[in-house]
Amino acid sequence: MQKVLIIATLILCSHNLFAQKTRNLAESQQMMKMDEGVEFMNEGKFAEAEELFKEVLLNVEVVPADLCFYFGKNSYLLDKDSQSIDWLNKYIELKGTSGRFFDQAVEYLKLAEERFNADKVASKNDITEKSVRKELINCEQTPFVVCPACQGEGVLIEKGSLGSSVYKACHYCKETGRMSCESYKLYVKGQWVPEEEN
């Protein structure tokens, strides 16, 4: 009986040792892929680097802090500022000021945040400019426009409580699919309320 117990213990130990070696080999292979991704990034092949970094992220049990930095830097170089901000913050969170890439992470984070904020301002200005252009419609030349609420369908589609679609008559255009130019100008400014709601 004692021999059986010893044999079982040896088998279990060898199985655990084999499993550990397999895990270590898999981790080592993933670190090699991460290094390959860094090489791609340094060569300017940012899309290829991103694919390798994503593959490593999917296949490691614990994300290495250095990968957070590399992925954040590469995301910045791909103009993916929001993603860059997330990963660089994660690196700083994991390593603090003692991380070997701390200074670079802070610099790329600053650049990503500046560009992200500038893009938000530019987008807001673009929306305002489009609204101004919509207000410039000459109502004498264009007495009616396609209803922006229902896109000319005459019907509004809303989500129901169980995810189903609920169809309602468009009260912005009275189901005609078109809106008077004057009503449209008020609608664009957010000042026109459909008759049903008056």
C-alpha positions as CSV (number, residue, x, y, z in Angstrom):
1,M,0.0,0.0,0.0
2,Q,2.8,2.3,0.9
3,K,4.5,1.6,-2.5
4,V,1.3,2.5,-4.3
5,L,1.1,5.8,-2.4
6,I,4.8,6.6,-3.2
7,I,4.2,5.8,-6.9
8,A,1.1,8.0,-7.0
9,T,3.0,10.8,-5.3
10,L,5.8,10.5,-7.9
11,I,3.4,10.5,-10.8
12,L,1.6,13.6,-9.4
13,C,4.9,15.4,-8.8
14,S,6.2,14.6,-12.3
15,H,2.8,15.7,-13.8
16,N,3.0,19.0,-11.9
17,L,6.6,19.5,-12.9
18,F,5.7,18.8,-16.6
19,A,2.7,21.3,-16.4
20,Q,5.0,23.9,-14.9
21,K,7.6,23.5,-17.6
22,T,4.9,23.7,-20.2
23,R,3.6,26.9,-18.7
24,N,7.1,28.4,-18.5
25,L,7.7,27.5,-22.2
26,A,4.4,29.1,-23.2
27,E,5.2,32.2,-21.2
28,S,8.7,32.3,-22.8
29,Q,7.2,32.1,-26.3
30,Q,4.8,34.9,-25.5
31,M,7.7,37.1,-24.3
32,M,9.6,36.4,-27.5
33,K,6.5,37.6,-29.4
34,M,6.4,40.7,-27.3
35,D,10.1,41.3,-28.2
36,E,9.3,40.8,-31.9
37,G,6.5,43.3,-31.5
38,V,8.9,45.8,-30.0
39,E,11.2,45.3,-33.1
40,F,8.3,45.9,-35.4
41,M,7.4,49.1,-33.5
42,N,11.0,50.3,-33.7
43,E,11.0,49.7,-37.4
44,G,7.8,51.7,-37.8
45,K,5.5,48.7,-38.5
46,F,3.0,49.8,-35.9
47,A,0.0,47.7,-37.1
48,E,2.1,44.5,-37.1
49,A,3.4,45.4,-33.6
50,E,-0.2,45.9,-32.4
51,E,-1.2,42.5,-33.6
52,L,1.6,40.8,-31.8
53,F,1.0,42.7,-28.6
54,K,-2.7,41.8,-28.7
55,E,-1.8,38.1,-29.2
56,V,0.5,38.2,-26.2
57,L,-2.3,39.9,-24.1
58,L,-4.7,37.1,-25.0
59,N,-2.2,34.3,-24.2
60,V,-0.5,35.3,-20.9
61,E,-2.0,34.8,-17.4
62,V,-0.4,37.9,-16.0
63,V,0.2,41.0,-18.2
64,P,3.8,42.1,-18.0
65,A,4.1,45.8,-17.1
66,D,6.5,46.4,-19.9
67,L,3.8,45.2,-22.4
68,C,1.5,47.9,-21.0
69,F,4.1,50.5,-21.9
70,Y,4.9,49.1,-25.3
71,F,1.2,48.8,-26.2
72,G,0.5,52.3,-25.0
73,K,3.4,53.8,-26.9
74,N,2.5,51.9,-30.1
75,S,-1.1,53.0,-29.7
76,Y,0.0,56.6,-29.6
77,L,2.1,56.0,-32.8
78,L,-1.0,54.6,-34.4
79,D,-3.0,57.7,-33.4
80,K,-5.2,55.7,-31.1
81,D,-4.9,58.2,-28.3
82,S,-7.7,56.9,-26.0
83,Q,-6.2,53.4,-26.1
84,S,-2.7,54.8,-25.5
85,I,-3.8,56.8,-22.5
86,D,-5.4,53.7,-21.0
87,W,-2.3,51.5,-21.4
88,L,0.2,54.1,-20.4
89,N,-1.8,54.8,-17.2
90,K,-1.8,51.1,-16.5
91,Y,1.9,50.9,-16.8
92,I,2.4,53.9,-14.4
93,E,-0.1,52.3,-12.0
94,L,1.8,49.0,-12.0
95,K,5.4,50.3,-11.9
96,G,5.1,53.8,-10.4
97,T,8.0,56.1,-10.6
98,S,10.5,53.2,-10.4
99,G,9.6,51.7,-13.8
100,R,12.4,51.8,-16.3
101,F,10.0,53.4,-18.9
102,F,8.5,55.9,-16.4
103,D,9.8,59.0,-18.0
104,Q,8.9,57.9,-21.5
105,A,5.5,56.8,-20.4
106,V,4.8,60.2,-18.8
107,E,5.9,61.9,-22.0
108,Y,3.8,59.8,-24.4
109,L,0.9,60.1,-22.0
110,K,1.1,63.9,-22.1
111,L,1.3,63.8,-25.9
112,A,-1.6,61.4,-26.2
113,E,-3.8,63.5,-23.9
114,E,-2.9,66.7,-25.7
115,R,-3.8,65.3,-29.1
116,F,-7.0,63.6,-27.7
117,N,-8.2,66.9,-26.2
118,A,-7.3,68.8,-29.4
119,D,-9.3,66.2,-31.5
120,K,-12.3,66.7,-29.2
121,V,-12.2,70.4,-29.6
122,A,-11.8,70.1,-33.4
123,S,-14.8,67.6,-33.5
124,K,-16.9,70.0,-31.5
125,N,-16.0,72.9,-33.8
126,D,-16.8,70.8,-36.9
127,I,-20.3,70.0,-35.5
128,T,-20.9,73.7,-34.8
129,E,-19.7,74.6,-38.4
130,K,-22.1,72.0,-39.8
131,S,-25.0,73.4,-37.8
132,V,-24.2,76.9,-39.1
133,R,-24.2,75.6,-42.7
134,K,-27.6,74.0,-42.1
135,E,-28.9,77.4,-40.9
136,L,-27.7,79.0,-44.1
137,I,-30.3,77.1,-46.2
138,N,-32.3,79.5,-48.3
139,C,-35.9,78.8,-47.6
140,E,-37.1,80.6,-50.8
141,Q,-35.1,78.1,-52.9
142,T,-35.7,75.1,-50.6
143,P,-39.1,75.3,-48.9
144,F,-39.0,71.7,-47.6
145,V,-36.2,69.4,-46.5
146,V,-36.0,65.7,-45.6
147,C,-37.1,65.3,-42.0
148,P,-34.0,64.8,-39.9
149,A,-35.9,63.0,-37.1
150,C,-37.2,60.1,-39.2
151,Q,-34.8,60.5,-42.2
152,G,-37.8,60.9,-44.5
153,E,-39.5,57.7,-43.5
154,G,-42.4,59.3,-41.6
155,V,-41.9,56.8,-38.8
156,L,-39.7,56.9,-35.7
157,I,-38.2,53.6,-34.5
158,E,-37.5,53.3,-30.8
159,K,-36.3,50.4,-28.7
160,G,-39.0,48.7,-26.5
161,S,-38.5,47.4,-23.0
162,L,-37.5,43.9,-24.2
163,G,-35.2,45.1,-27.0
164,S,-37.9,44.9,-29.6
165,S,-38.5,47.8,-32.1
166,V,-41.5,50.1,-31.5
167,Y,-42.7,52.1,-34.4
168,K,-44.3,55.5,-33.9
169,A,-45.6,58.1,-36.3
170,C,-43.1,60.9,-36.7
171,H,-44.8,64.0,-35.2
172,Y,-41.9,66.2,-36.4
173,C,-43.1,65.9,-40.0
174,K,-46.6,64.6,-39.4
175,E,-45.7,61.4,-41.2
176,T,-44.9,63.2,-44.5
177,G,-41.1,62.6,-44.3
178,R,-40.4,66.2,-45.0
179,M,-40.2,69.4,-42.8
180,S,-40.7,73.0,-43.7
181,C,-37.4,75.0,-44.0
182,E,-38.3,77.3,-41.2
183,S,-39.2,74.4,-38.8
184,Y,-35.9,72.7,-39.9
185,K,-33.9,75.7,-38.9
186,L,-35.5,75.8,-35.5
187,Y,-35.0,72.0,-35.1
188,V,-31.3,72.3,-35.9
189,K,-31.0,75.0,-33.1
190,G,-32.9,72.7,-30.7
191,Q,-35.7,75.3,-30.5
192,W,-38.5,73.6,-32.3
193,V,-40.9,71.3,-30.5
194,P,-43.2,69.0,-32.5
195,E,-46.9,69.9,-32.3
196,E,-47.7,66.8,-30.3
197,E,-45.5,68.0,-27.5
198,N,-46.6,71.7,-27.6
